[in-house]
Amino acid sequence: MPVPPLSVQLYTVREALDTDLDGTIGRLASMGFERVEPYNFAANTDALQTALSRHGVSAPTGHAPLLDGDRDLIFEAARTLGIGTVIEPMVDPVRWTTEESVVRTAEALNETAGLGAEYGISVGYHNHWWELETDFGGRTGLEVLAEALDPAVVLEVDTYWVAVGGQDPAELLSKLGDRVRFIHIKDGQVDRDNKSQVAVGSGRMNIPAVLEAAGSVEVGVVELDDSAGDLFRALEDSLRFLQHDFGKGGA
């Protein structure tokens, strides 16, 4: 079963990054991660660029508050870091309560994608659970969003939060098709308690089904929002599991 090239969401090791950015990037590289997904990268672009270059790590994607932040600053930072797709990490749950408000979010992302194109940067959206809990005539909020998005805007499906939202991640990936270019690969008890998240392959997620349905995915991003255990160990175990059991890591 193929596994897409792998990356790691730097939010997982945010405390270590705050203490030692360069050393943390180096530690991830030594595990075998050749790609990372930075967050709020416009705040530390120079230091991040230096660390990525020093340790031979690329950043194909990055999270940034596109709908509420300085978009020009974000896109300029992304271009500096070689980030090809900037992903809006979340839109407040209150904006998912009506179909009209979801469409307005799609329109804002479409407009933002137009600006991103001027910088040679694509735009995407990353979900949590609340986009999957809403029901608009048999469609989840994320599906309504996808229908209203310009084809230039892609999705990064967080498969764990899809499950927490009560949907089957593999089925949703199949429904959304090639709109999905990136996924978050996570595992745990499938609840909202971040501390219950664990290394990929040691929780309740059906990882094989997720990967089987991820045919259009360019990068699979390993992430833990938090854990009761050691985060670096969980990342290392996740990478080992994906490489060993599925034959093709991304490193």
URDA-V103029 format. One record per run of one state. SS is the DSSP state (H for helix, E for strand, - for the rest). FROM is the first residue (numbers start at 1). LEN is the number of residues. Records with the same first field share a line. If there is no record, write none. Layout:
SS = FROM-LEN / FROM-LEN
This chain:
- = 1-4 / 20-1 / 32-3 / 40-1 / 44-1 / 56-2 / 64-7 / 82-3 / 89-4 / 97-2 / 119-3 / 127-3 / 134-2 / 137-2 / 140-1 / 149-4 / 165-4 / 186-1 / 189-5 / 199-8 / 213-6 / 223-8 / 247-5
E = 5-5 / 35-5 / 58-6 / 85-4 / 122-5 / 136-1 / 139-1 / 153-6 / 180-6 / 187-2 / 197-2 / 219-4
H = 10-10 / 21-11 / 41-3 / 45-11 / 71-11 / 93-4 / 99-20 / 130-4 / 141-8 / 159-6 / 169-11 / 194-3 / 207-6 / 231-16
